[in-house]
Amino acid sequence: MISCGEASGDLYAGALATEILKLEPDAAITGFGSERLRAAGASLVRDFTGLSVTGLTEALRVIPRSWQNYRALMRAADVEPPDVFVPIDFPDFNFFPARAFHKRGIPVVYYISPQLWAWRRGRLKTMKRVADRVLVIFPFEAKFYEEAGVPVTFVGHPLLELTPAVTPREPFLRGRGLDPSRPVVALLPGSRRNELRAILPDLVRMAGIIAARLPSTQFIVARAPHLDDDLFARLSEWPAGAAKPVVIEGGTDAVLASADVAVLASGTVTVQAALHGCPMVVVYRVGPLTYTLGKPLVHVDTYAMVNLIAGSRVVPELIQEDFTPDAAATEALRVLTDPQHAATVKADLAAVRAKLGTAGASRRAAEAVIAAARRK
């Protein structure tokens, strides 16, 4: 039984399920996920679409549905108990079934560790109690769990094998009516409803500032799949002086591979950008109450995953009040107008990629999951 609760987790869950079935073709996989996990051959108990949010106060709104999903998952386990439970990130939900399965004596292999090293470290006690093994995708995470006495295995990052080959920049841009000789700025405002509402309006304003300072700039908006059209209504307020954006749904990798710089919401997409060598400006904003309540729980001085992997701030982060249209435009324009700076950032991103291990993370994770099921 696999449980994930957001788009990136569903991507990793699908890849994991695919590898499990290659190794054990007769395995039955069920759980909580979405299209990727279903397409890989799993039988879904529930689909998480619309459940994923960020922020402490925002999460309160989805508690009733989360509880319904938890009960459905446990009812399915009553009918057919799993040999192993694999929660994927999403700790605010996944810790509940993980506790329940641990009490039932079912092995728990936690894949894609929650960022316990970054904030709310008190949850490490829960992880230590319920997880038979944690499979981590970043090299620095292994030491964190080893020091806490939690069985851990570094499997590498699944995006190394999941990042697809993409159309080269020139034909990709020309095919969408863009000029490859002119600068391209990619806007990636997130994949959750509350992210879009908090981030997209200022990205639209930022585009106007960039266009005023560098009129030749072109813009691409990478739209996460299955988001409602109303979330992109702000694009109708696109600045008059800026080239109209090209909106591409479900083509994040191709967009990142073709852009000169990306301005993007903090999250897994920062690793995707690093894998494509795309310089980036990382932005993020949550509700004021969420930020005030959450900030004392944070134990790191940087948020972007690429910076955490690098061990230094190799790309700029504009978080909360630091995220303004002018600040984001200034950082993006620095990449577009300073070739030496852009080259330095690309070199730093190449170093980040090198730290992520080698391809095959999903296969190594599948082997660990199957081993735990056999030990049951």
MIMARNU-442821 format. One record per residue (C-alpha): residue in three letters; y negated, x negated, z negated. Coordinates in pm, whole numbers, plus 50000, padded with zeros to 5 digits. Last residue first. Layout:
<sites>
['Ala'; [Y; X; Z]];
...
</sites>
This chain:
<sites>
['Lys'; [50934; 49297; 49251]];
['Arg'; [50981; 48942; 49381]];
['Arg'; [51031; 49066; 49737]];
['Ala'; [50698; 49251; 49733]];
['Ala'; [50519; 48937; 49609]];
['Ala'; [50668; 48729; 49891]];
['Ile'; [50563; 48995; 50145]];
['Val'; [50203; 48983; 50022]];
['Ala'; [50192; 48601; 50026]];
['Glu'; [50332; 48588; 50381]];
['Ala'; [50081; 48850; 50493]];
['Ala'; [49794; 48644; 50347]];
['Arg'; [49911; 48336; 50539]];
['Arg'; [49932; 48541; 50860]];
['Ser'; [49586; 48689; 50805]];
['Ala'; [49436; 48347; 50733]];
['Gly'; [49577; 48195; 51052]];
['Ala'; [49274; 48007; 51184]];
['Thr'; [49171; 47696; 50995]];
['Gly'; [48955; 47634; 50690]];
['Leu'; [48615; 47788; 50627]];
['Lys'; [48443; 47458; 50554]];
['Ala'; [48416; 47364; 50922]];
['Arg'; [48226; 47686; 50993]];
['Val'; [47965; 47594; 50734]];
['Ala'; [47922; 47251; 50895]];
['Ala'; [47862; 47420; 51231]];
['Leu'; [47601; 47636; 51059]];
['Asp'; [47418; 47326; 50938]];
['Ala'; [47416; 47183; 51290]];
['Lys'; [47278; 47511; 51424]];
['Val'; [47002; 47507; 51161]];
['Thr'; [46905; 47152; 51254]];
['Ala'; [46893; 47239; 51625]];
['Ala'; [46666; 47538; 51556]];
['His'; [46432; 47317; 51353]];
['Gln'; [46413; 47064; 51636]];
['Pro'; [46351; 47337; 51891]];
['Asp'; [46052; 47480; 51700]];
['Thr'; [45917; 47793; 51871]];
['Leu'; [46208; 48040; 51852]];
['Val'; [46345; 47917; 51518]];
['Arg'; [46001; 47924; 51356]];
['Leu'; [45939; 48261; 51517]];
['Ala'; [46228; 48411; 51322]];
['Glu'; [46094; 48279; 50991]];
['Thr'; [45741; 48406; 51058]];
['Ala'; [45867; 48746; 51175]];
['Ala'; [46070; 48793; 50858]];
['Ala'; [45769; 48706; 50640]];
['Asp'; [45539; 48938; 50838]];
['Pro'; [45776; 49234; 50830]];
['Thr'; [45825; 49196; 50454]];
['Phe'; [46138; 49099; 50264]];
['Asp'; [46015; 48900; 49965]];
['Glu'; [45991; 49228; 49769]];
['Gln'; [46371; 49279; 49792]];
['Ile'; [46539; 48969; 49935]];
['Leu'; [46418; 48745; 50216]];
['Glu'; [46673; 48470; 50259]];
['Pro'; [46613; 48172; 50486]];
['Val'; [46904; 47978; 50636]];
['Val'; [47043; 47641; 50521]];
['Arg'; [46984; 47715; 50153]];
['Ser'; [47233; 47482; 49987]];
['Gly'; [47600; 47478; 49887]];
['Ala'; [47699; 47545; 50248]];
['Ile'; [47941; 47821; 50149]];
['Leu'; [47683; 47987; 49925]];
['Asn'; [47420; 47950; 50195]];
['Val'; [47645; 48110; 50455]];
['Met'; [47723; 48394; 50216]];
['Ala'; [47357; 48485; 50177]];
['Tyr'; [47265; 48561; 49817]];
['Thr'; [47115; 48250; 49661]];
['Asp'; [47033; 48169; 49300]];
['Val'; [47374; 48269; 49166]];
['His'; [47476; 48436; 48840]];
['Val'; [47355; 48792; 48901]];
['Leu'; [47395; 49040; 48614]];
['Pro'; [47028; 49022; 48511]];
['Lys'; [46934; 49130; 48868]];
['Gly'; [47143; 49447; 48870]];
['Leu'; [46937; 49685; 48660]];
['Thr'; [46604; 49593; 48818]];
['Tyr'; [46752; 49584; 49169]];
['Thr'; [46925; 49919; 49128]];
['Leu'; [46606; 50072; 48988]];
['Pro'; [46398; 49940; 49278]];
['Gly'; [46642; 50071; 49543]];
['Val'; [46808; 49804; 49752]];
['Arg'; [46665; 49551; 49997]];
['Tyr'; [46811; 49276; 50209]];
['Val'; [46716; 49015; 50464]];
['Val'; [46887; 48708; 50610]];
['Val'; [46703; 48524; 50887]];
['Met'; [46951; 48372; 51129]];
['Pro'; [47037; 48085; 51357]];
['Cys'; [47338; 48173; 51576]];
['Gly'; [47616; 47914; 51579]];
['His'; [47870; 48182; 51676]];
['Leu'; [48079; 48123; 51363]];
['Ala'; [47757; 48117; 51160]];
['Ala'; [47658; 48460; 51293]];
['Gln'; [47995; 48603; 51196]];
['Val'; [47953; 48451; 50848]];
['Thr'; [47613; 48623; 50816]];
['Val'; [47779; 48945; 50937]];
['Thr'; [47989; 48950; 50622]];
['Gly'; [47683; 49053; 50421]];
['Ser'; [47307; 49017; 50406]];
['Ala'; [47126; 49239; 50655]];
['Leu'; [47027; 49063; 50972]];
['Val'; [46747; 48898; 51165]];
['Ala'; [46926; 48710; 51440]];
['Val'; [46793; 48414; 51638]];
['Asp'; [46841; 48286; 51991]];
['Ala'; [47077; 48572; 52065]];
['Ser'; [47374; 48558; 52304]];
['Ala'; [47664; 48475; 52070]];
['Leu'; [47523; 48708; 51806]];
['Val'; [47509; 48999; 52051]];
['Ala'; [47860; 48933; 52181]];
['Asp'; [47995; 48922; 51826]];
['Thr'; [47817; 49241; 51721]];
['Gly'; [47932; 49451; 52014]];
['Gly'; [48021; 49779; 51841]];
['Glu'; [47712; 49965; 51957]];
['Ile'; [47445; 49793; 52163]];
['Val'; [47083; 49907; 52157]];
['Val'; [46849; 49726; 52399]];
['Pro'; [46507; 49709; 52245]];
['Lys'; [46187; 49802; 52428]];
['Ala'; [45964; 49498; 52479]];
['Ala'; [45697; 49488; 52209]];
['Gly'; [45333; 49591; 52249]];
['Ala'; [45389; 49961; 52186]];
['Pro'; [45570; 49899; 51858]];
['Trp'; [45900; 50094; 51831]];
['Glu'; [45845; 50423; 51648]];
['Ser'; [46136; 50587; 51832]];
['Leu'; [46351; 50310; 51682]];
['Arg'; [46285; 50475; 51347]];
['Ala'; [46527; 50753; 51444]];
['Phe'; [46815; 50507; 51408]];
['Leu'; [46966; 50668; 51098]];
['Asp'; [46940; 51006; 51274]];
['Asp'; [47195; 50891; 51530]];
['Asp'; [47471; 50892; 51270]];
['Leu'; [47670; 50573; 51227]];
['His'; [48018; 50556; 51379]];
['Pro'; [48001; 50197; 51503]];
['Ala'; [47752; 49937; 51372]];
['Arg'; [47447; 49912; 51594]];
['Ala'; [47335; 49572; 51717]];
['Val'; [46968; 49609; 51813]];
['Ile'; [46867; 49369; 52089]];
['Phe'; [46511; 49248; 52137]];
['Gln'; [46325; 49047; 52400]];
['Thr'; [46047; 48799; 52328]];
['Ser'; [45803; 48709; 52608]];
['Pro'; [45502; 48823; 52404]];
['Leu'; [45539; 48550; 52138]];
['Arg'; [45274; 48611; 51869]];
['Ala'; [45216; 48982; 51937]];
['Ala'; [45585; 49031; 52017]];
['Ile'; [45690; 48878; 51685]];
['Ile'; [45449; 49103; 51493]];
['Gly'; [45567; 49416; 51674]];
['Ala'; [45930; 49325; 51615]];
['Met'; [45859; 49289; 51243]];
['Arg'; [45746; 49651; 51226]];
['Val'; [46082; 49762; 51367]];
['Leu'; [46262; 49531; 51125]];
['Asp'; [46057; 49686; 50845]];
['Pro'; [46179; 50036; 50932]];
['Leu'; [46542; 49916; 50972]];
['Ile'; [46590; 49776; 50620]];
['Ala'; [46589; 50047; 50353]];
['Arg'; [46712; 50341; 50559]];
['Leu'; [46967; 50135; 50745]];
['Glu'; [47100; 49980; 50425]];
['Asn'; [47133; 50322; 50259]];
['Arg'; [47345; 50448; 50547]];
['Arg'; [47579; 50151; 50548]];
['Ser'; [47651; 49919; 50843]];
['Gly'; [47354; 49685; 50828]];
['Pro'; [47016; 49630; 50996]];
['Leu'; [47132; 49384; 51263]];
['Leu'; [46835; 49292; 51482]];
['Ala'; [46892; 49031; 51752]];
['Val'; [46595; 48833; 51886]];
['Val'; [46618; 48703; 52243]];
['Pro'; [46388; 48442; 52394]];
['Arg'; [46330; 48452; 52773]];
['Ser'; [46532; 48258; 53032]];
['Pro'; [46833; 48488; 52988]];
['Asp'; [46628; 48787; 53115]];
['Leu'; [46758; 49120; 52989]];
['Gly'; [46877; 49420; 53190]];
['Arg'; [47200; 49469; 52998]];
['Gly'; [47428; 49295; 53246]];
['Arg'; [47173; 49016; 53269]];
['Leu'; [47212; 48951; 52898]];
['Phe'; [47592; 48932; 52903]];
['Pro'; [47596; 48739; 53231]];
['Glu'; [47367; 48471; 53085]];
['Arg'; [47504; 48452; 52732]];
['Pro'; [47871; 48404; 52812]];
['Thr'; [48097; 48710; 52766]];
['Val'; [48277; 48694; 52435]];
['Ala'; [48598; 48549; 52296]];
['Pro'; [48677; 48749; 51987]];
['Thr'; [48616; 48657; 51622]];
['Leu'; [48936; 48771; 51454]];
['Glu'; [49099; 48429; 51426]];
['Leu'; [48821; 48250; 51238]];
['Leu'; [48713; 48587; 51100]];
['Pro'; [49021; 48578; 50878]];
['His'; [48864; 48313; 50653]];
['Gly'; [49099; 48063; 50490]];
['Val'; [49409; 48133; 50282]];
['Phe'; [49292; 47989; 49949]];
['Thr'; [49559; 48090; 49696]];
['Val'; [49496; 48198; 49338]];
['Pro'; [49687; 48264; 49015]];
['Val'; [49412; 48342; 48759]];
['Gly'; [49365; 48091; 48475]];
['Ala'; [48986; 48117; 48469]];
['Glu'; [48945; 47758; 48590]];
['Glu'; [49184; 47832; 48876]];
['Tyr'; [48985; 48142; 48965]];
['Phe'; [48654; 47959; 49011]];
['Lys'; [48825; 47660; 49175]];
['Ala'; [48974; 47884; 49444]];
['Glu'; [48643; 48057; 49513]];
['Phe'; [48474; 47740; 49641]];
['Pro'; [48700; 47733; 49948]];
['Phe'; [48609; 48081; 50073]];
['Ile'; [48876; 48328; 50187]];
['Val'; [49052; 48399; 49858]];
['Leu'; [49396; 48548; 49796]];
['Val'; [49425; 48653; 49432]];
['Arg'; [49771; 48668; 49276]];
['Asp'; [49952; 48881; 49017]];
['Ala'; [49626; 49065; 48964]];
['Val'; [49590; 49312; 48675]];
['Arg'; [49490; 49115; 48365]];
['Lys'; [49306; 48825; 48527]];
['Met'; [49116; 49064; 48751]];
['Thr'; [49016; 49279; 48455]];
['Lys'; [48893; 48977; 48262]];
['Leu'; [48701; 48863; 48571]];
['Arg'; [48513; 49193; 48559]];
['Gly'; [48285; 49042; 48296]];
['Arg'; [48154; 48820; 48572]];
['Arg'; [47921; 49099; 48685]];
['Trp'; [47760; 48880; 48953]];
['Ala'; [47816; 48585; 49184]];
['Trp'; [48150; 48441; 49072]];
['Leu'; [48291; 48794; 49065]];
['Gln'; [48220; 48828; 49436]];
['Pro'; [48518; 49053; 49496]];
['Ser'; [48816; 48856; 49628]];
['Ile'; [48930; 48918; 49982]];
['Tyr'; [49295; 48999; 49907]];
['Tyr'; [49410; 49105; 49560]];
['Val'; [49790; 49092; 49536]];
['Val'; [49901; 49347; 49277]];
['Pro'; [50272; 49360; 49193]];
['Ile'; [50402; 49702; 49077]];
['Gly'; [50498; 49712; 48709]];
['Arg'; [50367; 50065; 48657]];
['Lys'; [50085; 49936; 48436]];
['His'; [49984; 49699; 48715]];
['Phe'; [49981; 49990; 48957]];
['Ala'; [49735; 50184; 48742]];
['Arg'; [49507; 49887; 48684]];
['Ala'; [49496; 49810; 49058]];
['Pro'; [49438; 50180; 49131]];
['Phe'; [49118; 50167; 48923]];
['Phe'; [49007; 49814; 49020]];
['Asn'; [48998; 49921; 49383]];
['Phe'; [48703; 50159; 49355]];
['Asp'; [48426; 49947; 49205]];
['Pro'; [48617; 49643; 49331]];
['Phe'; [48564; 49697; 49708]];
['Asp'; [48741; 49365; 49802]];
['Ile'; [49080; 49436; 49961]];
['Pro'; [49336; 49588; 49725]];
['Val'; [49695; 49503; 49815]];
['Phe'; [49961; 49693; 49618]];
['Val'; [50323; 49576; 49640]];
['Asp'; [50662; 49744; 49651]];
['Pro'; [50491; 50080; 49693]];
['Pro'; [50609; 50394; 49511]];
['Glu'; [50682; 50680; 49754]];
['Val'; [50604; 51026; 49615]];
['Asp'; [50419; 50899; 49306]];
['Ala'; [50238; 50642; 49523]];
['Ala'; [50106; 50922; 49745]];
['Arg'; [49982; 51104; 49436]];
['Met'; [49810; 50781; 49324]];
['Leu'; [49623; 50746; 49651]];
['Ala'; [49518; 51111; 49650]];
['Arg'; [49388; 51079; 49292]];
['Tyr'; [49185; 50772; 49389]];
['Asn'; [49043; 50948; 49692]];
['Gln'; [48932; 51246; 49484]];
['Trp'; [48771; 51013; 49229]];
['Ser'; [48582; 50832; 49504]];
['Arg'; [48461; 51167; 49638]];
['Pro'; [48319; 51264; 49300]];
['Ile'; [48170; 50914; 49244]];
['Val'; [47985; 50901; 49577]];
['Arg'; [47635; 50978; 49447]];
['Leu'; [47666; 50738; 49152]];
['Ala'; [47713; 50446; 49393]];
['Glu'; [47348; 50466; 49500]];
['Thr'; [47236; 50397; 49141]];
['Leu'; [47432; 50074; 49118]];
['Gly'; [47364; 49948; 49467]];
['Thr'; [47549; 49934; 49796]];
['Val'; [47725; 50220; 49969]];
['Ser'; [48068; 50279; 50125]];
['Leu'; [48203; 50633; 50112]];
['Gly'; [48094; 50761; 50453]];
['Thr'; [48423; 50678; 50623]];
['Phe'; [48685; 50591; 50358]];
['Asp'; [48978; 50760; 50534]];
['Arg'; [49252; 50897; 50308]];
['Val'; [49629; 50860; 50270]];
['Leu'; [49643; 50652; 50584]];
['Ser'; [49974; 50574; 50755]];
['Ala'; [49947; 50212; 50868]];
['Gly'; [50034; 50095; 51218]];
['Ala'; [49758; 49849; 51308]];
['Ala'; [49552; 50132; 51455]];
['Arg'; [49539; 50302; 51114]];
['Leu'; [49415; 49985; 50945]];
['Arg'; [49148; 49937; 51209]];
['Glu'; [49042; 50304; 51210]];
['Ser'; [48991; 50358; 50838]];
['Gly'; [49121; 50257; 50498]];
['Phe'; [49316; 50385; 50200]];
['Gly'; [49690; 50328; 50193]];
['Thr'; [50020; 50314; 50376]];
['Ile'; [50238; 50045; 50526]];
['Ala'; [50612; 50086; 50586]];
['Ala'; [50788; 49759; 50666]];
['Asp'; [51061; 49770; 50931]];
['Pro'; [50893; 49510; 51155]];
['Glu'; [50873; 49256; 50868]];
['Leu'; [50705; 48936; 50992]];
['Lys'; [50523; 49096; 51283]];
['Leu'; [50466; 49406; 51071]];
['Ile'; [50300; 49201; 50798]];
['Glu'; [50083; 49028; 51058]];
['Thr'; [49951; 49357; 51197]];
['Ala'; [49893; 49493; 50847]];
['Leu'; [49684; 49188; 50759]];
['Ala'; [49475; 49220; 51075]];
['Gly'; [49412; 49587; 51006]];
['Ala'; [49323; 49516; 50645]];
['Tyr'; [49078; 49245; 50751]];
['Leu'; [48894; 49483; 50984]];
['Asp'; [48911; 49764; 50728]];
['Gly'; [48758; 49533; 50468]];
['Ser'; [48473; 49453; 50708]];
['Ala'; [48408; 49821; 50772]];
['Glu'; [48417; 49939; 50411]];
['Gly'; [48654; 50073; 50147]];
['Cys'; [48986; 49893; 50146]];
['Ser'; [49324; 49981; 49996]];
['Ile'; [49665; 49860; 50114]];
['Met'; [50000; 50000; 50000]];
</sites>
